[in-house]
Structure formats: C-alpha cells, structure tokens
Amino acid sequence: MKLDPFYLIVDSAAWIDRLVPLGVKLVQLRIKDKPEPILRDEIRVAKTVCRAHGCQLVINDYWQIAIEEGCDFVHLGQEDLADANVALIKAAGLKLGVSSHDHAELKTALAAGPDYVALGPVFPTILKKMKWQPQGLDRIAEWKRLVGGLPLVAIGGLTPERLDGVFGAGADSAAVVTDIITSAAPESRTREWIERTRDYALKSDAA
C-alpha cells in the first residue's frame, strides 16, 4: 500500500474537524485515558469528518472499538501489539500500523504482518518522555532496507525544515504532532506541511 507523505496525529475529533478540511489525507486519532463512551463518540465524529473529506482515519490502540465502530485502520504500539488479537484485526479487514524503536521491536512488528512500520523518535521530541535516544537519519535508511517494500513512517521531532533529510533517507511518510498542535497558527502550519510533503510526493512519482 501507499501512504500519504503527511501523517497528522491528533488527540481529539475537534482537531480533526479543524484541520482535515484543509487537505489532510491521513490522520491518526490518538486519545489516552478516556471512558469508552467518549472514545466511541470521538471516533464516530472523526469518521464522519474524514469520510466527507477523503481522509484515511487511523485509530490508535483501541483495536476492538475500531472493529466494532467499523473503522478500517489501527495503529498499535509494542505494548498494545502484545495484547492485541492480530488475527482478529486482520479478519475484520483492518489495516495495521506498528511502532518500532529498536531492532527487537522491528522484528516483533514485522512478525505481525503490518501495513506500515513507524520509527521514532527520529529527532528529540517534547511529546512524551522517551527511553530511546533520537534515531537519526541513518536509522531511517537502515529501517527502510529492513522493511523492504513496506511503507516506513518517521515520527518524532519532525518539522517541515527537516523533511528533505527524512525523505531523502528513505521515509515514505512523516508523522507530526507537536509541530502543529503547539503552533500559534495550526491551520497555516498544516497548510505548510501539506505543501512541502506534496512537493516531495511529486518528486518521488517523477523519479
């Protein structure tokens, strides 16, 4: 499969409603520690917005709810992957993305037969405290060799100014959280990301 080169990650349907209409084509809804009724409401709103704008919605972690709510894409971290029923996810027809931070985790991710693999943090990030050091561009190139034809998502400390290095090293999609949601002008920053990543996609298609 082919992923959009701009992968937005947000923590609410409100952000999706605010930013997806600008032209976002791939977005992950990553909500932590909310009651199930709220999660379901958020997912339903996000699905409606994404469907209206031709955007692929990825649900983080809550694979069982994603199945029940008729979603078609989930992303799992390593801990969630260990507890998930991957066979059931695939039987339900959902695509699967998996996080990785080191070689052991990459092996575990690939064993699950994912539709993409994510690598991070590529650069220092303020999103959450990480036990892994920044991976750097050389690790992106190494991961791309190891995952073969699978799409590789780079995440962690990304900015539009760093995209040439990230894509040049082999990433297929650039995931962003804090650079947009902490921006003084999230809409303008989102448009900048879309423009910069679309330029990359056009160059990649022409190569």
Disulfide bonds with the S-S distance in Angstrom:
none
